[in-house]
């Protein structure tokens, strides 16, 4: 997987016009299904990678009768998001009994972590359904609807089955597990799938891993070893493995260690970090196609986004998804991005109050110079809490109700710090809508308000803005909104002391968005 090459074995089998799919999604699906044994797909924010994965899996299980696929992800949320789409896409085949979808669950937690829409596809529910169907069918009187007339021998056998089916639920469950076309399991759950299987290498014809860039290498490997063909889907420009920065800091701290055996780990830190950032390394070391060879670099990127209004998309796309080789828009002095916006994303937010929001998809409320908006250690900013609370309270039309997370007008408040989350959640208009940036990756809202918190110069970039200066954190903060994004923070502080990524983001905001100083509003 360091420098992968695959062979195109599709031979036109998976060619399709993509139906209603836009951009390069039809080509990506064809490549994903045709290239063996490996394919990796980068899905920038809002590009519909879940839709692409759903269509590819649906086409595969429809065309490849009897094939078995393991779908895995690092988190229950990402797995269920894809699983729900699969259940909807394949509902006809599932209803006719042609496709069996199984959502694996932990014996300890049961279905507690599973979306309620997938509970019918868990093993206990599927087992009960089979048992109930057998009991209903065999328990009917001969000749009635649903049960044909039987010979005396057949009737005796049916009665034996009826008497044993309740006691044989373990065997029924094992048969369901062995026969499922599509198995959904988190990376950790995938480790238990082989518990009762003698030859695990023959389990699955295809393993597809969502959120691959967020998984630790051990989490990536766990599901992959269960199949003979692999697809990784993710985005290395968004948040990586949990506590990845701690590993980097630990390896750096070994620089002056007196023990030479320990010091060797510092010397090898680059190779360790390449393994930790496995998904990103795939795209950073692309190989050219060997001459006169059917082998091709099995890498793809989705190039059209459908989530964000094009104005909202400008900072993230230009900062984190530049064309390669790099191009500069000479008129703007900004990088050109390979990521474009579909016209359907440009729906107006229709917020009329506060007045400065009207007709503006991207707004920065600048707190520079306001003493009441100074950050406080470890890390909170009460002044920004006041501004965010007033902004949301004054919004007209008001945000959608909290339970209506997908409704027009849905609102989320994001911040990088847990202490700020706590303060924000104490306000009635905000309670339940506030999230850390890490907890909101993979999600979206029609309206998003971001509280940046940091405002004081303390030295270098790390000391002045902390982990908010990391490209992946900035990218996620700036790419969750569909129709309205409001950033609350000191524009000058992040432009001057936030590092090169924030400088480019703030330059783009100035160019395409509206900057309102908090003094002019309040």
Secondary structure, 3 states (H helix, E strand, C coil): CCCCCEEECCCCCCCCCCCCCCCCHHHHHHHHHHEECEEEEECCCCCCHHHHHHHHHHHHHHHCCCCCEEEEECCHHHHHHHHHHHHHHCHHHHHCCCCCEEECCECCCECCCCCHHHHHHEHHHHHHHHHHHHHHHHCCCCCCCCCCCCCHHHHHHHHHHHHHCCCCHHHHHHHHHHHCCEEEEEHHHHCCHHHHCCCHHHCECEEEEECHHHCCHHHHHHHHCCECCEEEEECCCCCCCCCHHHHHHHHHHCCCCCCHHHHHHHHCHHHHHHHHCHHHHHHHCCCCCCCCCCEECCEEECCEECCCCHHHHHHHHHHHCECCCCCEECCCCEECECCEECHHHCCCCCCCECHHHCCCCEEEEECCCCHHHCCECCCECHHHHHHHHHHHHHCECCCCCCCCCCCCCCEEEEECCHHHHHHHCCCCCCCCCEEECHHHCCCCEEEEEEECCCCCCCCCHHHHHHHHHCHHHHHHHCCCEEEEEEEEECHHHHHHHCCHHHHHHHHHHHHHCEEEEHHHHC
